Amino acid sequence: MKTVIYCLIVVSNAAALFASPDSCLTLDFFCRAWLLEPEHDKLLHLSAFFLFTLVLLHCFEAHSGKLLPVLLLLCGVAEAVQIYIPEREVSWGDVYANFLGFLLGYALFAGSRLLRSGSRLS
């Protein structure tokens, strides 16, 4: 059940990153909220990548070292594919927000591993 919840979080965050106010069919309040306005969507990008990073690193903890480059690459790719999505535009600010979300998620993940193990990360 925990895995299903994690997958739902990842899918909902991915959907939120690519949603546009005019094409959103669910969560009407969220889609019409100020987060999707261009000047406020950085918080959406940051929180989506924060949760995305935490969930993936937690689910694949044994392979977290291999996942880090993939997650870093996704910070830029998630923004680059928006070239092909109508009503979306590419922004360096969004890439930076994705990267900051990744860094915060990784910091929390690494910190929790340190606290659990009481030793240094390898």
LOGU-69858 format. One record per residue (C-alpha): residue number from 1; chain; x, y, z. Coordinates in Angstrom, 3 decimals. Layout:
@nr=NUM; kette=A; px=X; py=Y; pz=Z
...
//
This chain:
@nr=1; kette=A; px=0.000; py=0.000; pz=0.000
@nr=2; kette=A; px=2.876; py=2.343; pz=0.777
@nr=3; kette=A; px=4.258; py=1.859; pz=-2.749
@nr=4; kette=A; px=0.880; py=2.745; pz=-4.283
@nr=5; kette=A; px=0.763; py=5.968; pz=-2.268
@nr=6; kette=A; px=4.292; py=6.861; pz=-3.354
@nr=7; kette=A; px=3.430; py=6.187; pz=-6.995
@nr=8; kette=A; px=0.344; py=8.403; pz=-6.721
@nr=9; kette=A; px=2.481; py=11.212; pz=-5.328
@nr=10; kette=A; px=4.969; py=10.898; pz=-8.198
@nr=11; kette=A; px=2.241; py=10.758; pz=-10.851
@nr=12; kette=A; px=0.327; py=13.697; pz=-9.388
@nr=13; kette=A; px=3.482; py=15.782; pz=-9.202
@nr=14; kette=A; px=4.416; py=14.939; pz=-12.773
@nr=15; kette=A; px=0.911; py=15.854; pz=-13.923
@nr=16; kette=A; px=1.058; py=19.143; pz=-12.027
@nr=17; kette=A; px=4.324; py=20.105; pz=-13.703
@nr=18; kette=A; px=2.784; py=19.745; pz=-17.147
@nr=19; kette=A; px=-0.711; py=21.028; pz=-16.385
@nr=20; kette=A; px=-2.045; py=24.223; pz=-17.838
@nr=21; kette=A; px=-4.983; py=26.095; pz=-16.307
@nr=22; kette=A; px=-7.091; py=25.515; pz=-19.441
@nr=23; kette=A; px=-6.408; py=21.796; pz=-19.855
@nr=24; kette=A; px=-6.725; py=20.591; pz=-16.273
@nr=25; kette=A; px=-9.677; py=18.287; pz=-15.702
@nr=26; kette=A; px=-9.244; py=17.405; pz=-12.039
@nr=27; kette=A; px=-8.451; py=19.304; pz=-8.887
@nr=28; kette=A; px=-10.076; py=22.441; pz=-10.271
@nr=29; kette=A; px=-9.180; py=24.535; pz=-7.227
@nr=30; kette=A; px=-5.511; py=23.587; pz=-7.503
@nr=31; kette=A; px=-5.403; py=24.160; pz=-11.256
@nr=32; kette=A; px=-7.011; py=27.574; pz=-10.981
@nr=33; kette=A; px=-4.928; py=28.495; pz=-7.941
@nr=34; kette=A; px=-2.227; py=31.125; pz=-8.004
@nr=35; kette=A; px=0.483; py=28.434; pz=-8.152
@nr=36; kette=A; px=-0.064; py=27.953; pz=-11.875
@nr=37; kette=A; px=0.267; py=31.610; pz=-12.699
@nr=38; kette=A; px=3.652; py=32.181; pz=-14.355
@nr=39; kette=A; px=4.978; py=34.378; pz=-11.583
@nr=40; kette=A; px=4.120; py=31.805; pz=-8.879
@nr=41; kette=A; px=4.782; py=28.455; pz=-10.515
@nr=42; kette=A; px=8.317; py=28.225; pz=-9.140
@nr=43; kette=A; px=6.886; py=26.969; pz=-5.838
@nr=44; kette=A; px=5.027; py=24.257; pz=-7.752
@nr=45; kette=A; px=8.231; py=23.185; pz=-9.542
@nr=46; kette=A; px=10.234; py=23.222; pz=-6.309
@nr=47; kette=A; px=7.671; py=21.210; pz=-4.327
@nr=48; kette=A; px=7.109; py=18.722; pz=-7.167
@nr=49; kette=A; px=10.813; py=17.936; pz=-7.507
@nr=50; kette=A; px=11.249; py=17.893; pz=-3.730
@nr=51; kette=A; px=8.553; py=15.197; pz=-3.388
@nr=52; kette=A; px=9.634; py=13.414; pz=-6.577
@nr=53; kette=A; px=13.216; py=13.155; pz=-5.303
@nr=54; kette=A; px=12.206; py=12.020; pz=-1.818
@nr=55; kette=A; px=9.823; py=9.360; pz=-3.083
@nr=56; kette=A; px=12.176; py=7.918; pz=-5.704
@nr=57; kette=A; px=15.182; py=7.865; pz=-3.391
@nr=58; kette=A; px=13.113; py=6.247; pz=-0.664
@nr=59; kette=A; px=11.642; py=3.613; pz=-3.016
@nr=60; kette=A; px=15.021; py=2.783; pz=-4.534
@nr=61; kette=A; px=17.238; py=3.478; pz=-1.538
@nr=62; kette=A; px=19.662; py=0.674; pz=-2.385
@nr=63; kette=A; px=20.285; py=2.288; pz=-5.787
@nr=64; kette=A; px=20.191; py=5.925; pz=-4.706
@nr=65; kette=A; px=23.713; py=6.588; pz=-6.003
@nr=66; kette=A; px=22.690; py=5.531; pz=-9.503
@nr=67; kette=A; px=19.474; py=7.558; pz=-9.314
@nr=68; kette=A; px=21.140; py=10.892; pz=-8.549
@nr=69; kette=A; px=22.412; py=11.581; pz=-12.095
@nr=70; kette=A; px=19.022; py=10.581; pz=-13.506
@nr=71; kette=A; px=17.219; py=12.958; pz=-11.154
@nr=72; kette=A; px=19.629; py=15.755; pz=-12.018
@nr=73; kette=A; px=19.035; py=15.185; pz=-15.708
@nr=74; kette=A; px=15.274; py=15.214; pz=-15.153
@nr=75; kette=A; px=15.524; py=18.707; pz=-13.653
@nr=76; kette=A; px=16.299; py=20.013; pz=-17.122
@nr=77; kette=A; px=14.455; py=17.463; pz=-19.243
@nr=78; kette=A; px=11.155; py=18.107; pz=-17.448
@nr=79; kette=A; px=11.408; py=21.702; pz=-18.557
@nr=80; kette=A; px=12.772; py=21.012; pz=-22.047
@nr=81; kette=A; px=9.858; py=18.767; pz=-23.052
@nr=82; kette=A; px=7.507; py=21.655; pz=-22.399
@nr=83; kette=A; px=8.563; py=23.045; pz=-25.776
@nr=84; kette=A; px=6.131; py=20.503; pz=-27.229
@nr=85; kette=A; px=3.233; py=21.207; pz=-24.844
@nr=86; kette=A; px=0.820; py=23.926; pz=-25.982
@nr=87; kette=A; px=0.343; py=26.803; pz=-23.547
@nr=88; kette=A; px=3.601; py=25.989; pz=-21.729
@nr=89; kette=A; px=6.901; py=27.773; pz=-22.084
@nr=90; kette=A; px=10.453; py=26.901; pz=-21.144
@nr=91; kette=A; px=12.004; py=28.921; pz=-18.352
@nr=92; kette=A; px=15.438; py=28.845; pz=-16.738
@nr=93; kette=A; px=13.731; py=29.864; pz=-13.510
@nr=94; kette=A; px=11.731; py=26.635; pz=-13.616
@nr=95; kette=A; px=14.899; py=24.604; pz=-14.169
@nr=96; kette=A; px=16.487; py=26.298; pz=-11.146
@nr=97; kette=A; px=13.353; py=25.656; pz=-9.063
@nr=98; kette=A; px=13.435; py=21.978; pz=-10.143
@nr=99; kette=A; px=17.095; py=21.768; pz=-9.168
@nr=100; kette=A; px=16.488; py=23.441; pz=-5.795
@nr=101; kette=A; px=13.633; py=21.008; pz=-5.124
@nr=102; kette=A; px=15.986; py=18.149; pz=-5.987
@nr=103; kette=A; px=18.680; py=19.502; pz=-3.653
@nr=104; kette=A; px=16.247; py=19.951; pz=-0.764
@nr=105; kette=A; px=14.788; py=16.473; pz=-1.303
@nr=106; kette=A; px=18.217; py=14.902; pz=-1.455
@nr=107; kette=A; px=19.362; py=16.815; pz=1.643
@nr=108; kette=A; px=16.381; py=15.536; pz=3.622
@nr=109; kette=A; px=16.905; py=11.988; pz=2.320
@nr=110; kette=A; px=20.639; py=12.015; pz=3.110
@nr=111; kette=A; px=20.021; py=13.595; pz=6.508
@nr=112; kette=A; px=17.465; py=10.952; pz=7.423
@nr=113; kette=A; px=19.878; py=8.204; pz=6.356
@nr=114; kette=A; px=22.576; py=9.704; pz=8.559
@nr=115; kette=A; px=20.231; py=9.869; pz=11.518
@nr=116; kette=A; px=19.057; py=6.297; pz=11.018
@nr=117; kette=A; px=22.485; py=4.780; pz=10.540
@nr=118; kette=A; px=24.487; py=7.036; pz=12.808
@nr=119; kette=A; px=27.344; py=6.837; pz=10.327
@nr=120; kette=A; px=28.629; py=8.643; pz=7.251
@nr=121; kette=A; px=27.068; py=8.178; pz=3.812
@nr=122; kette=A; px=29.215; py=6.207; pz=1.410
//
